[in-house]
Structure formats: C-alpha cells, structure tokens
C-alpha cells in the first residue's frame, strides 16, 4: 500500500518543477527563507542580470512560497522583507449599507 502525505501546494510545486527557471526560483526561495523576524535582505545584480530581473524573480519566488514580501528597488539593488500587514484596499470605501 502506498504512503500518503499532505503538504502545502507551494512545496509540491517547488519539488516537481524542473528546468533552469525552476532552479533559479528555488534559489530565490532560499533567500526568502533565510530571513528571520525583523530582518531584511538585499540582492544586487550580478553579471548578465538586471535589477528588474531580480525583482521579478523575487516576486515569483514569494508567490510560489506563499509569503507576503515587501520589495523595494533602489539604484544598485533590491531590498526585501516580510510584509507585516495585508494591503489595504485602494479607492473609495464601501457604503455601510444603511440608507
């Protein structure tokens, strides 16, 4: 009889992904997981990379690992940290329903 395990969807996607892009995203997921509470990370572009590429990969890794990150781009790098609160809705508030 086979053994059955339950695991988060993000973990299953990471373990079954293949190819160069999957390897790169897995590397970025490791960067995110290294952060402790109250810590931020900084990534700088290496040879053949752009800041935009790093930011996009970091966002993809955060979505895959189901983590909320704040990502800030600067001239020479990208800073990121765990988002503490959910984003507020933009725009006009909803009516309270009373007329």
TISE-376155 format. One record per residue: residue number from 0; z, x, y of N, C-alpha, C in turn. Coordinates in Angstrom, 2 decimals, always signed. Example, Ala and Ser with C-alpha at 12.3 -4.5 7.8 and 13.67 -1.06 7.14 Angstrom:
# TISE-376155
+-----+---------+---------+---------+---------+---------+---------+---------+---------+---------+
| pos |     nup |   neast |  nnorth |    caup |  caeast | canorth |     cup |   ceast |  cnorth |
+-----+---------+---------+---------+---------+---------+---------+---------+---------+---------+
|   0 |   +7.80 |  +13.19 |   -5.69 |   +7.80 |  +12.30 |   -4.50 |   +7.80 |  +13.20 |   -3.30 |
|   1 |   +7.08 |  +12.85 |   -2.25 |   +7.14 |  +13.67 |   -1.06 |   +7.87 |  +12.90 |   +0.03 |
+-----+---------+---------+---------+---------+---------+---------+---------+---------+---------+
This chain:
# TISE-376155
+-----+---------+---------+---------+---------+---------+---------+---------+---------+---------+
| pos |     nup |   neast |  nnorth |    caup |  caeast | canorth |     cup |   ceast |  cnorth |
+-----+---------+---------+---------+---------+---------+---------+---------+---------+---------+
|   0 |   +0.00 |   +0.85 |   -1.18 |   +0.00 |   +0.00 |   +0.00 |   +0.00 |   +0.89 |   +1.24 |
|   1 |   -0.83 |   +0.60 |   +2.24 |   -0.88 |   +1.43 |   +3.45 |   +0.37 |   +1.23 |   +4.31 |
|   2 |   +0.69 |   +2.22 |   +5.09 |   +1.82 |   +2.16 |   +6.01 |   +1.33 |   +1.65 |   +7.36 |
|   3 |   +2.02 |   +0.68 |   +7.95 |   +1.64 |   +0.07 |   +9.22 |   +2.59 |   +0.52 |  +10.31 |
|   4 |   +2.03 |   +0.97 |  +11.45 |   +2.82 |   +1.34 |  +12.62 |   +2.27 |   +0.63 |  +13.84 |
|   5 |   +3.17 |   +0.28 |  +14.75 |   +2.77 |   -0.30 |  +16.03 |   +2.93 |   +0.78 |  +17.09 |
|   6 |   +1.97 |   +0.85 |  +18.02 |   +2.04 |   +1.81 |  +19.09 |   +1.34 |   +1.27 |  +20.33 |
|   7 |   +1.64 |   +1.84 |  +21.48 |   +1.02 |   +1.38 |  +22.72 |   -0.50 |   +1.60 |  +22.69 |
|   8 |   -1.22 |   +0.70 |  +23.35 |   -2.67 |   +0.77 |  +23.37 |   -3.16 |   +2.09 |  +23.98 |
|   9 |   -2.51 |   +2.56 |  +25.03 |   -2.91 |   +3.81 |  +25.67 |   -2.83 |   +5.00 |  +24.72 |
|  10 |   -1.80 |   +5.03 |  +23.91 |   -1.64 |   +6.11 |  +22.93 |   -2.74 |   +6.05 |  +21.89 |
|  11 |   -3.08 |   +4.85 |  +21.44 |   -4.15 |   +4.70 |  +20.45 |   -5.49 |   +5.15 |  +21.03 |
|  12 |   -5.74 |   +4.81 |  +22.28 |   -6.99 |   +5.22 |  +22.92 |   -7.07 |   +6.74 |  +23.05 |
|  13 |   -5.94 |   +7.36 |  +23.41 |   -5.94 |   +8.81 |  +23.57 |   -6.18 |   +9.51 |  +22.23 |
|  14 |   -5.58 |   +9.02 |  +21.18 |   -5.69 |   +9.69 |  +19.89 |   -7.05 |   +9.48 |  +19.23 |
|  15 |   -7.75 |   +8.41 |  +19.59 |   -9.04 |   +8.14 |  +18.96 |  -10.22 |   +8.56 |  +19.81 |
|  16 |   -9.98 |   +8.95 |  +21.05 |  -11.08 |   +9.36 |  +21.93 |  -11.60 |  +10.73 |  +21.49 |
|  17 |  -12.90 |  +10.89 |  +21.65 |  -13.49 |  +12.18 |  +21.29 |  -14.46 |  +12.59 |  +22.39 |
|  18 |  -14.87 |  +13.80 |  +22.35 |  -15.81 |  +14.29 |  +23.34 |  -15.12 |  +15.08 |  +24.43 |
|  19 |  -15.94 |  +15.68 |  +25.28 |  -15.43 |  +16.55 |  +26.33 |  -14.62 |  +15.77 |  +27.36 |
|  20 |  -15.11 |  +14.60 |  +27.76 |  -14.38 |  +13.80 |  +28.76 |  -13.00 |  +13.41 |  +28.25 |
|  21 |  -12.90 |  +13.04 |  +26.97 |  -11.60 |  +12.67 |  +26.39 |  -10.65 |  +13.86 |  +26.41 |
|  22 |  -11.16 |  +15.05 |  +26.15 |  -10.31 |  +16.24 |  +26.18 |   -9.80 |  +16.50 |  +27.59 |
|  23 |  -10.66 |  +16.31 |  +28.57 |  -10.26 |  +16.53 |  +29.96 |   -9.20 |  +15.52 |  +30.38 |
|  24 |   -9.41 |  +14.24 |  +30.04 |   -8.44 |  +13.21 |  +30.39 |   -7.10 |  +13.48 |  +29.70 |
|  25 |   -7.13 |  +13.93 |  +28.46 |   -5.89 |  +14.26 |  +27.74 |   -5.14 |  +15.38 |  +28.46 |
|  26 |   -5.87 |  +16.34 |  +29.01 |   -5.24 |  +17.42 |  +29.76 |   -4.54 |  +16.87 |  +31.01 |
|  27 |   -5.19 |  +15.96 |  +31.69 |   -4.60 |  +15.36 |  +32.89 |   -3.40 |  +14.48 |  +32.54 |
|  28 |   -3.45 |  +13.81 |  +31.41 |   -2.30 |  +13.01 |  +30.95 |   -1.09 |  +13.93 |  +30.74 |
|  29 |   -1.33 |  +15.12 |  +30.20 |   -0.23 |  +16.08 |  +30.01 |   +0.35 |  +16.50 |  +31.36 |
|  30 |   -0.49 |  +16.66 |  +32.38 |   +0.02 |  +16.99 |  +33.72 |   +0.96 |  +15.88 |  +34.21 |
|  31 |   +0.56 |  +14.64 |  +34.01 |   +1.35 |  +13.49 |  +34.47 |   +2.68 |  +13.44 |  +33.71 |
|  32 |   +2.65 |  +13.67 |  +32.42 |   +3.85 |  +13.57 |  +31.60 |   +4.85 |  +14.69 |  +31.87 |
|  33 |   +4.42 |  +15.78 |  +32.48 |   +5.33 |  +16.89 |  +32.79 |   +6.25 |  +16.58 |  +33.96 |
|  34 |   +5.90 |  +15.57 |  +34.75 |   +6.70 |  +15.24 |  +35.93 |   +7.99 |  +14.54 |  +35.54 |
|  35 |   +9.07 |  +14.98 |  +36.14 |  +10.36 |  +14.32 |  +35.95 |  +10.61 |  +13.37 |  +37.11 |
|  36 |  +11.75 |  +12.71 |  +37.10 |  +12.11 |  +11.81 |  +38.19 |  +12.25 |  +12.59 |  +39.49 |
|  37 |  +11.66 |  +12.09 |  +40.54 |  +11.76 |  +12.73 |  +41.84 |  +10.89 |  +13.96 |  +42.00 |
|  38 |   +9.97 |  +14.19 |  +41.09 |   +9.08 |  +15.34 |  +41.18 |   +7.66 |  +14.91 |  +41.49 |
|  39 |   +6.92 |  +15.81 |  +42.09 |   +5.51 |  +15.58 |  +42.39 |   +4.71 |  +16.73 |  +41.82 |
|  40 |   +3.45 |  +16.49 |  +41.59 |   +2.56 |  +17.53 |  +41.09 |   +1.46 |  +17.82 |  +42.09 |
|  41 |   +0.88 |  +18.99 |  +41.96 |   -0.23 |  +19.37 |  +42.83 |   -1.30 |  +20.03 |  +41.97 |
|  42 |   -2.53 |  +19.58 |  +42.13 |   -3.66 |  +20.17 |  +41.43 |   -4.64 |  +20.69 |  +42.46 |
|  43 |   -5.13 |  +21.90 |  +42.23 |   -6.13 |  +22.49 |  +43.10 |   -7.42 |  +22.64 |  +42.33 |
|  44 |   -8.53 |  +22.54 |  +43.04 |   -9.84 |  +22.62 |  +42.40 |  -10.09 |  +24.04 |  +41.90 |
|  45 |  -10.55 |  +24.13 |  +40.66 |  -10.94 |  +25.41 |  +40.10 |  -12.44 |  +25.62 |  +40.33 |
|  46 |  -12.95 |  +26.63 |  +39.73 |  -14.36 |  +26.93 |  +39.88 |  -15.21 |  +25.83 |  +39.24 |
|  47 |  -16.15 |  +25.31 |  +39.99 |  -17.03 |  +24.27 |  +39.50 |  -16.46 |  +22.87 |  +39.58 |
|  48 |  -15.30 |  +22.69 |  +40.20 |  -14.68 |  +21.38 |  +40.35 |  -14.57 |  +21.03 |  +41.82 |
|  49 |  -14.47 |  +19.75 |  +42.09 |  -14.25 |  +19.30 |  +43.46 |  -12.94 |  +18.51 |  +43.51 |
|  50 |  -12.43 |  +18.33 |  +44.70 |  -11.20 |  +17.56 |  +44.88 |  -11.43 |  +16.11 |  +44.43 |
|  51 |  -12.62 |  +15.59 |  +44.72 |  -12.94 |  +14.21 |  +44.31 |  -12.91 |  +14.06 |  +42.79 |
|  52 |  -13.42 |  +15.05 |  +42.08 |  -13.43 |  +15.02 |  +40.62 |  -12.00 |  +15.02 |  +40.08 |
|  53 |  -11.16 |  +15.85 |  +40.65 |   -9.76 |  +15.93 |  +40.21 |   -9.06 |  +14.60 |  +40.45 |
|  54 |   -9.28 |  +14.02 |  +41.61 |   -8.65 |  +12.74 |  +41.95 |   -9.11 |  +11.63 |  +40.99 |
|  55 |  -10.39 |  +11.59 |  +40.70 |  -10.93 |  +10.58 |  +39.79 |  -10.37 |  +10.74 |  +38.38 |
|  56 |  -10.33 |  +11.97 |  +37.90 |   -9.78 |  +12.23 |  +36.56 |   -8.30 |  +11.89 |  +36.48 |
|  57 |   -7.58 |  +12.20 |  +37.54 |   -6.15 |  +11.90 |  +37.57 |   -5.92 |  +10.39 |  +37.54 |
|  58 |   -6.72 |   +9.64 |  +38.27 |   -6.62 |   +8.18 |  +38.25 |   -6.95 |   +7.61 |  +36.89 |
|  59 |   -7.97 |   +8.16 |  +36.24 |   -8.35 |   +7.69 |  +34.90 |   -7.23 |   +8.00 |  +33.89 |
|  60 |   -6.62 |   +9.16 |  +34.01 |   -5.53 |   +9.53 |  +33.11 |   -4.32 |   +8.62 |  +33.33 |
|  61 |   -4.04 |   +8.28 |  +34.59 |   -2.91 |   +7.39 |  +34.88 |   -3.15 |   +6.00 |  +34.30 |
|  62 |   -4.37 |   +5.50 |  +34.43 |   -4.68 |   +4.18 |  +33.86 |   -4.57 |   +4.21 |  +32.34 |
|  63 |   -5.05 |   +5.28 |  +31.73 |   -5.02 |   +5.37 |  +30.27 |   -3.59 |   +5.47 |  +29.75 |
|  64 |   -2.75 |   +6.19 |  +30.46 |   -1.36 |   +6.33 |  +30.02 |   -0.47 |   +5.21 |  +30.55 |
|  65 |   -1.08 |   +4.24 |  +31.26 |   -0.38 |   +3.08 |  +31.78 |   +0.78 |   +3.46 |  +32.70 |
|  66 |   +0.54 |   +4.39 |  +33.60 |   +1.54 |   +4.82 |  +34.57 |   +1.02 |   +4.53 |  +35.97 |
|  67 |   +1.93 |   +4.15 |  +36.85 |   +1.58 |   +3.96 |  +38.25 |   +1.79 |   +5.26 |  +38.99 |
|  68 |   +0.73 |   +5.78 |  +39.57 |   +0.81 |   +7.03 |  +40.32 |   +0.40 |   +6.80 |  +41.76 |
|  69 |   +1.03 |   +7.55 |  +42.63 |   +0.56 |   +7.66 |  +44.00 |   -0.22 |   +8.96 |  +44.05 |
|  70 |   -1.45 |   +8.89 |  +44.50 |   -2.32 |  +10.07 |  +44.55 |   -2.74 |  +10.27 |  +45.99 |
|  71 |   -2.47 |  +11.46 |  +46.52 |   -2.82 |  +11.81 |  +47.89 |   -3.69 |  +13.05 |  +47.89 |
|  72 |   -4.79 |  +12.94 |  +48.56 |   -5.75 |  +14.03 |  +48.64 |   -5.54 |  +14.80 |  +49.94 |
|  73 |   -5.51 |  +16.12 |  +49.85 |   -5.44 |  +16.98 |  +51.03 |   -6.67 |  +17.87 |  +51.03 |
|  74 |   -6.77 |  +18.69 |  +52.03 |   -7.94 |  +19.55 |  +52.14 |   -8.11 |  +20.51 |  +50.98 |
|  75 |   -7.01 |  +21.01 |  +50.44 |   -7.11 |  +22.04 |  +49.40 |   -6.57 |  +21.61 |  +48.04 |
|  76 |   -6.18 |  +20.35 |  +47.89 |   -5.65 |  +19.92 |  +46.61 |   -5.36 |  +18.44 |  +46.57 |
|  77 |   -4.77 |  +18.04 |  +45.44 |   -4.40 |  +16.65 |  +45.23 |   -2.93 |  +16.63 |  +44.82 |
|  78 |   -2.13 |  +15.84 |  +45.53 |   -0.72 |  +15.66 |  +45.20 |   -0.57 |  +14.32 |  +44.50 |
|  79 |   +0.35 |  +14.26 |  +43.55 |   +0.58 |  +13.00 |  +42.83 |   +2.02 |  +12.91 |  +42.39 |
|  80 |   +2.51 |  +11.67 |  +42.33 |   +3.87 |  +11.40 |  +41.88 |   +3.94 |   +9.98 |  +41.37 |
|  81 |   +5.01 |   +9.68 |  +40.64 |   +5.20 |   +8.35 |  +40.06 |   +5.45 |   +7.35 |  +41.19 |
|  82 |   +4.72 |   +6.25 |  +41.17 |   +4.91 |   +5.20 |  +42.17 |   +6.20 |   +4.47 |  +41.85 |
|  83 |   +7.01 |   +4.24 |  +42.86 |   +8.32 |   +3.64 |  +42.64 |   +8.29 |   +2.12 |  +42.65 |
|  84 |   +7.40 |   +1.55 |  +43.42 |   +7.34 |   +0.09 |  +43.50 |   +5.91 |   -0.36 |  +43.32 |
|  85 |   +5.77 |   -1.63 |  +43.03 |   +4.44 |   -2.20 |  +42.89 |   +3.85 |   -2.40 |  +44.28 |
|  86 |   +2.55 |   -2.39 |  +44.34 |   +1.89 |   -2.59 |  +45.63 |   +2.08 |   -4.03 |  +46.11 |
|  87 |   +2.21 |   -4.15 |  +47.39 |   +2.31 |   -5.47 |  +47.99 |   +0.90 |   -6.01 |  +48.20 |
|  88 |   +0.81 |   -7.30 |  +48.14 |   -0.48 |   -7.95 |  +48.38 |   -0.87 |   -7.79 |  +49.84 |
|  89 |   -2.13 |   -7.56 |  +50.07 |   -2.62 |   -7.45 |  +51.43 |   -3.07 |   -8.81 |  +51.92 |
|  90 |   -3.07 |   -8.96 |  +53.21 |   -3.58 |  -10.20 |  +53.78 |   -2.48 |  -11.17 |  +54.16 |
|  91 |   -2.92 |  -12.33 |  +54.45 |   -2.01 |  -13.38 |  +54.90 |   -1.16 |  -13.88 |  +53.75 |
|  92 |   +0.13 |  -14.10 |  +53.96 |   +0.98 |  -14.62 |  +52.88 |   +0.56 |  -16.02 |  +52.49 |
|  93 |   +0.85 |  -16.38 |  +51.25 |   +0.54 |  -17.71 |  +50.77 |   +1.44 |  -18.74 |  +51.44 |
|  94 |   +0.92 |  -19.94 |  +51.53 |   +1.72 |  -21.04 |  +52.08 |   +2.85 |  -21.37 |  +51.11 |
|  95 |   +3.96 |  -21.80 |  +51.61 |   +5.11 |  -22.07 |  +50.76 |   +4.96 |  -23.36 |  +49.97 |
|  96 |   +3.97 |  -24.16 |  +50.26 |   +3.74 |  -25.39 |  +49.52 |   +4.37 |  -26.61 |  +50.16 |
|  97 |   +5.11 |  -26.42 |  +51.22 |   +5.73 |  -27.54 |  +51.92 |   +4.82 |  -27.98 |  +53.06 |
|  98 |   +4.63 |  -29.27 |  +53.19 |   +3.79 |  -29.79 |  +54.27 |   +4.54 |  -30.74 |  +55.16 |
+-----+---------+---------+---------+---------+---------+---------+---------+---------+---------+
